[in-house]
Amino acid sequence: MNAATLRARQAPLKERFRADPAAALITLHAHGRLEGDGITCRIERPANTIAGLHPATGGTGEELCSGDMLLEALLACAAVTLRSVATIMEIPIRAGTAEAEGEIDFRGTLGVSREAPVGFVAIRLFFTLDTDAAEETLEKLARLTDRYCVVSQSLNVRPTLTVRRQLSA
């Protein structure tokens, strides 16, 4: 793809988002399953994933955007953390599902509006667990999962991030 093709794909999207800002607020999703006795989570995604532009920025929709992958990383980390904490707390979990969803206002990403943020404006994480644990125990499990999930904490407390060009040898 060259610059002219990308601009041509993005132009109608930018115009649409200027005219209808609500159309730029898109929810992405990630799904997973907690299966068996392991401290694991099966992420439901296409095999041989290729990263690309989201359709709201001119992508074809055949590739996963980085936002999809960020939600998957959060989902995987939180699910594995939940399984680990549940194991330590001796909470039997027979099975379960995990879902992450989050909205991005693509006006920020496309430079349509300086007031619109670049990135997620909201993220939600849901677990449905097959367990006999009491509600107060599950509330504590949720709090500890958030506290010890590396990805969740990295999103909540922004780490120092450096982007730089590596010099070629």
C-alpha positions as MATLAB code, in Angstrom:
seq = 'MNAATLRARQAPLKERFRADPAAALITLHAHGRLEGDGITCRIERPANTIAGLHPATGGTGEELCSGDMLLEALLACAAVTLRSVATIMEIPIRAGTAEAEGEIDFRGTLGVSREAPVGFVAIRLFFTLDTDAAEETLEKLARLTDRYCVVSQSLNVRPTLTVRRQLSA';
ca = [
       0.000    0.000    0.000;
       1.316    3.473   -0.815;
       0.532    6.853    0.746;
      -2.040    7.796   -1.916;
      -3.966    4.539   -1.417;
      -3.963    4.919    2.365;
      -5.092    8.561    2.149;
      -7.869    7.523   -0.248;
      -9.049    4.834    2.176;
      -8.898    7.140    5.183;
     -10.498   10.234    3.605;
     -14.126    8.994    3.735;
     -13.577    7.659    7.248;
     -12.220   10.992    8.441;
     -15.133   12.841    6.839;
     -17.632   10.445    8.412;
     -16.030   10.831   11.861;
     -16.040   14.644   11.536;
     -19.732   14.589   10.631;
     -20.683   11.922   13.183;
     -18.207   11.711   16.104;
     -20.174    8.829   17.656;
     -19.358    6.677   14.620;
     -15.668    6.888   15.556;
     -16.247    5.253   18.963;
     -15.762    1.555   18.213;
     -15.724   -1.338   20.695;
     -13.087   -4.029   20.227;
     -13.385   -7.468   21.864;
     -11.207  -10.369   23.010;
     -12.437  -13.762   24.234;
     -10.875  -16.621   26.161;
     -11.698  -19.846   27.979;
     -10.489  -21.165   31.321;
     -10.305  -24.925   30.875;
      -8.977  -27.806   32.934;
      -6.812  -27.588   36.011;
      -3.911  -25.602   34.545;
      -3.093  -22.002   35.240;
      -3.811  -21.105   31.628;
      -6.279  -19.337   29.370;
      -7.080  -20.258   25.764;
      -7.335  -17.077   23.698;
      -9.849  -17.365   20.875;
      -8.199  -15.852   17.797;
      -7.359  -16.710   14.224;
      -4.223  -18.787   13.632;
      -1.194  -17.116   12.037;
      -2.369  -13.679   13.003;
      -1.200  -10.718   10.974;
      -1.312   -7.251   12.494;
      -2.717   -4.440   10.392;
      -4.849   -1.346   10.359;
      -8.317   -1.453   11.880;
     -11.067   -0.896    9.275;
     -11.816    2.438   10.966;
      -8.350    3.621    9.895;
      -8.352    2.189    6.385;
      -7.577   -1.465    7.059;
      -9.228   -4.366    5.287;
     -10.539   -6.058    8.423;
      -8.625   -9.223    7.547;
      -5.905   -8.428   10.069;
      -6.013   -7.860   13.808;
      -5.294   -4.332   14.919;
      -2.958   -3.660   17.820;
      -5.971   -2.765   19.964;
      -7.304   -6.306   19.516;
      -3.928   -7.660   20.599;
      -3.728   -5.348   23.605;
      -7.122   -6.625   24.772;
      -5.912  -10.202   24.236;
      -2.786   -9.517   26.290;
      -4.896   -8.048   29.092;
      -7.332  -10.932   28.911;
      -4.578  -13.562   28.953;
      -2.665  -11.933   31.804;
      -5.775  -11.375   33.925;
      -7.082  -14.906   33.321;
      -3.763  -16.531   34.210;
      -3.451  -14.255   37.261;
      -7.008  -15.148   38.293;
      -6.251  -18.866   37.974;
      -3.059  -18.431   39.987;
      -4.734  -16.415   42.750;
      -7.673  -18.853   42.820;
      -5.211  -21.724   43.244;
      -3.484  -19.979   46.162;
      -6.859  -19.127   47.741;
      -7.992  -22.737   47.176;
     -11.002  -21.637   45.115;
     -11.992  -24.497   42.809;
     -12.823  -23.255   39.315;
     -14.224  -25.967   37.086;
     -14.357  -23.800   33.957;
     -14.997  -20.260   32.880;
     -14.911  -17.641   30.195;
     -13.140  -14.327   29.990;
     -13.964  -11.304   27.872;
     -12.248   -7.981   27.385;
     -13.785   -5.106   25.512;
     -12.810   -1.529   25.049;
     -13.735    1.558   23.086;
     -11.401    3.584   20.922;
     -12.356    6.969   19.526;
     -10.721    6.703   16.126;
     -10.964   10.484   15.590;
      -7.851   10.758   17.768;
      -5.971    8.022   15.912;
      -6.747    9.594   12.535;
      -5.958   13.139   13.656;
      -9.546   14.254   12.982;
      -9.888   15.851   16.435;
      -7.163   17.017   18.798;
      -9.672   16.735   21.653;
     -10.235   13.010   21.024;
      -7.663   10.823   22.784;
      -5.415    8.436   20.903;
      -6.018    4.966   22.313;
      -8.649    3.330   24.448;
     -11.104    5.534   26.316;
     -12.568    2.634   28.332;
     -11.714   -1.037   28.881;
     -13.813   -3.651   30.667;
     -12.871   -7.166   31.719;
     -15.473   -9.849   32.492;
     -15.113  -13.343   33.964;
     -17.851  -15.957   34.155;
     -16.719  -18.749   36.466;
     -18.105  -22.200   37.150;
     -17.411  -22.337   40.878;
     -19.176  -22.805   44.198;
     -17.205  -20.001   45.874;
     -19.114  -17.414   47.878;
     -19.743  -13.951   46.405;
     -17.432  -12.186   48.867;
     -14.656  -14.655   48.011;
     -15.137  -13.955   44.293;
     -15.030  -10.195   44.950;
     -11.692  -10.639   46.724;
     -10.478  -12.808   43.835;
     -11.375  -10.022   41.383;
      -9.550   -7.365   43.467;
      -6.413   -9.513   43.785;
      -6.504  -10.414   40.098;
      -6.472   -6.724   39.182;
      -3.759   -5.981   41.750;
      -1.353   -8.678   40.517;
      -2.078   -8.616   36.769;
       1.004   -7.128   35.095;
      -0.850   -5.877   32.023;
      -3.696   -4.355   34.041;
      -1.261   -2.535   36.299;
       0.774   -1.365   33.303;
      -2.393    0.187   31.864;
      -3.458    1.706   35.208;
      -0.041    3.111   36.128;
       1.564    4.245   32.904;
       5.149    2.994   32.704;
       7.993    4.986   31.233;
       8.069    4.158   27.530;
      10.880    5.106   25.209;
      10.556    4.933   21.433;
      13.762    5.396   19.499;
      15.455    4.388   16.319;
      18.165    1.764   16.512;
      21.270    2.525   14.511;
      22.163   -0.019   11.863;
      25.472   -1.826   12.140;
];
